């Protein structure tokens, strides 16, 4: 991550805007069991997410990808977070929609209330017969005109 941050800074020297670099923590399709059995990480998901978040912050990354389920734990313990540090939250599902393979999901309102700065709304919209209607429903849930 540090090497990526340094390479991003070097882009300024050649006249390019530096890229926004985001560290991925634990995917929303991973729960305690799959973290332990499939990834051989013997600690709770929240602890591993915090560890990866701290690494991203210390290396100078511009943000993290973090499940809404982990946000209360991470936000309470992550120190020295810049104001422009992005928290990109996948696993966003409108009320009553299918979770598919994602085990740790949240509604858009829940994720924003927990501190997400960017919501990732994927399959619910991309696999819908009417993606615009899905997005309108989400905007309605958020009470956005």
Backbone torsions as a table, in degrees:
resi	resn	phi	psi	omega
1	UNK	NA	-41.1	179.4
2	UNK	-62.3	-38.8	178.9
3	UNK	-65.3	-38.8	178.3
4	UNK	-65.0	-41.7	178.7
5	UNK	-62.7	-44.3	179.5
6	UNK	-63.4	-42.6	178.0
7	UNK	-62.7	-38.4	177.1
8	UNK	-62.7	-39.8	178.4
9	UNK	-65.5	-35.4	-179.8
10	UNK	-66.2	-21.7	-179.9
11	UNK	-62.2	-29.7	177.4
12	UNK	-61.7	-36.2	-177.3
13	UNK	-63.9	-24.3	179.0
14	UNK	-106.7	15.8	173.5
15	UNK	85.6	14.4	179.1
16	UNK	-104.3	149.8	173.5
17	UNK	-70.5	136.4	179.8
18	UNK	-67.1	144.8	178.2
19	UNK	-72.5	155.6	172.1
20	UNK	-84.9	123.7	-176.4
21	UNK	-107.3	127.3	-173.7
22	UNK	-123.8	129.0	177.2
23	UNK	-92.0	134.9	179.0
24	UNK	-92.0	130.1	178.8
25	UNK	-90.3	-107.7	-178.4
26	UNK	-116.1	127.9	-177.6
27	UNK	-60.3	151.4	-178.7
28	UNK	-70.1	-13.4	177.3
29	UNK	-85.9	-0.4	-178.3
30	UNK	-107.1	130.0	174.9
31	UNK	-116.8	-174.0	-177.0
32	UNK	-55.0	-45.0	-176.9
33	UNK	-65.0	-47.3	-178.8
34	UNK	-69.9	-31.1	176.2
35	UNK	-62.0	-43.8	-178.1
36	UNK	-74.8	-50.3	-172.7
37	UNK	-80.2	-37.6	-175.8
38	UNK	-93.8	-34.0	-176.4
39	UNK	-107.4	-3.8	176.7
40	UNK	58.9	37.3	176.5
41	UNK	-107.4	113.0	-173.8
42	UNK	-99.5	63.9	174.1
43	UNK	-154.5	161.2	178.7
44	UNK	-61.5	150.8	179.8
45	UNK	-53.0	-47.3	-176.6
46	UNK	-59.5	-40.3	178.7
47	UNK	-65.8	-39.5	179.8
48	UNK	-69.0	-40.6	177.1
49	UNK	-61.0	-44.1	178.6
50	UNK	-61.6	-44.5	178.5
51	UNK	-57.8	-48.7	-179.9
52	UNK	-66.1	-36.0	177.8
53	UNK	-65.2	-42.8	178.2
54	UNK	-63.0	-38.9	177.6
55	UNK	-63.9	-43.1	179.7
56	UNK	-62.9	-44.8	180.0
57	UNK	-64.0	-46.4	-178.2
58	UNK	-64.1	-31.2	-178.1
59	UNK	-81.4	-10.6	179.9
60	UNK	94.5	14.1	177.2
61	UNK	-61.2	159.3	-177.8
62	UNK	-88.3	-5.1	-179.6
63	UNK	170.0	-175.1	179.7
64	UNK	-136.5	159.9	166.6
65	UNK	-101.0	124.2	-172.6
66	UNK	-147.7	129.5	177.0
67	UNK	-60.8	145.8	176.2
68	UNK	-59.9	-30.5	179.1
69	UNK	-61.6	-28.0	-177.7
70	UNK	-95.0	-12.2	-174.7
71	UNK	-58.9	-44.0	-179.3
72	UNK	-59.1	-42.8	-179.2
73	UNK	-66.9	-48.2	-177.4
74	UNK	-66.1	-47.7	-177.3
75	UNK	-63.6	-32.6	-179.5
76	UNK	-73.4	-23.6	-172.8
77	UNK	-114.3	-17.8	-178.5
78	UNK	-76.9	125.1	-175.2
79	UNK	-112.0	148.0	175.4
80	UNK	73.7	33.1	-177.6
81	UNK	-81.3	122.5	176.6
82	UNK	-63.9	154.1	-178.3
83	UNK	-60.8	-31.5	-177.3
84	UNK	-93.3	13.9	179.1
85	UNK	-71.9	118.9	-176.8
86	UNK	-82.4	141.1	171.0
87	UNK	-121.6	100.9	-176.4
88	UNK	-90.9	124.1	-171.7
89	UNK	-118.2	110.3	174.8
90	UNK	-86.9	-176.3	178.6
91	UNK	73.7	27.7	-179.3
92	UNK	-85.8	126.1	-179.8
93	UNK	-134.8	133.8	175.6
94	UNK	-70.3	163.5	-178.0
95	UNK	-53.1	128.0	175.3
96	UNK	80.5	2.6	-178.6
97	UNK	-86.9	161.1	-178.4
98	UNK	-68.8	144.7	179.3
99	UNK	-87.5	-17.8	-175.1
100	UNK	57.3	-131.7	-177.5
101	UNK	-88.2	-1.0	-176.7
102	UNK	-80.4	130.2	-175.7
103	UNK	-98.6	-21.9	-175.8
104	UNK	-125.5	93.4	-174.7
105	UNK	-119.3	170.6	176.1
106	UNK	-154.5	158.4	172.4
107	UNK	-76.7	162.4	177.0
108	UNK	-56.2	-43.5	-178.9
109	UNK	-64.5	-41.2	178.5
110	UNK	-61.2	-47.1	-177.6
111	UNK	-62.0	-44.2	178.9
112	UNK	-64.9	-40.2	179.4
113	UNK	-64.7	-28.4	179.9
114	UNK	-84.7	-7.4	175.6
115	UNK	114.5	6.9	176.1
116	UNK	-63.1	142.3	177.0
117	UNK	-105.7	-23.6	177.1
118	UNK	-137.6	132.6	178.0
119	UNK	-101.6	137.2	175.2
120	UNK	-103.8	112.1	179.4
121	UNK	-113.7	100.5	-172.7
122	UNK	-102.3	-104.0	-171.3
123	UNK	-51.5	-36.4	-179.5
124	UNK	-56.2	-37.7	179.1
125	UNK	-88.4	-45.0	-173.4
126	UNK	-70.3	-26.7	179.8
127	UNK	-96.7	0.5	-178.5
128	UNK	-78.0	150.1	174.0
129	UNK	-66.3	-30.7	-180.0
130	UNK	-132.0	81.9	-178.1
131	UNK	-57.2	-35.5	179.9
132	UNK	-62.0	-38.0	178.6
133	UNK	-66.1	-39.4	177.2
134	UNK	-59.9	-47.4	-179.5
135	UNK	-66.2	-36.3	176.4
136	UNK	-63.9	-39.1	177.8
137	UNK	-62.6	-43.5	179.4
138	UNK	-64.5	-43.7	177.3
139	UNK	-61.6	-38.5	177.6
140	UNK	-63.7	-44.5	179.0
141	UNK	-59.1	-34.1	179.1
142	UNK	-86.6	-5.1	-179.3
143	UNK	61.4	41.3	176.6
144	UNK	-96.9	126.6	-178.0
145	UNK	-66.8	NA	NA
